[in-house]
Amino acid sequence: MHSSHPGRSIRRGLLSAALAFLLLASASPALADQSNHTTQLPLALTPAGEAAGYPVLRAGQVVNIHANGPVVFAIENYLLNGAKPMTAYAVVLDFYAGSCGGAFAFPFVNGVTLTTDANGDARGQARITPEQVTSFGLHNTDWGIVWTFVDGAGVAAYSTPCTDVHID
């Protein structure tokens, strides 16, 4: 004779309800930027970097994340792998009016410097606040942007391809 334990039935019911809730919650839309999604942009050696003797990267990228949150508007993650060892690179964003096909507008030195280790590796990050976007008057604008890594002598050693960005 088999008897069911009432505690097991309640636990199974609660577990089923919790799983159903998690499935529904994961199907809801994300709160991230709806007009500009996260982009992963490869870094490559520039002609100027090659002329200055910089090595081709083993890996390198910029990950541009637009959260549009109340505290963090965007996050940019930077990775250099196999760059010139023991070298500091300033991160400069080259802005193009309207889109990548537009005229060059201005360079923006964002204040982040990556210094490579003995292997030529470095990581860095920039966090952009809503207040910064407002202070620069960038809301509801469109730009083409190239991220460039510039050494202390002014050589633009590595850069991403241009990507079109809408800033909410």
Secondary structure, 3 states (H helix, E strand, C coil): CCCCCHHHHHHHHHHHHHHHHHHHHHHCCCCCCCCCCCEEEECEECHHHHHCCCCCCCEEEEEEEECCCCCCCEEEEEEEECCCCCCEEEEEEEEEECCCCCCEEEEEEEEEEEECCCCCCEEEEEEECHHHHHHCCCCCEEEEEEEEEEECCCCEEEECCCEEEEEC
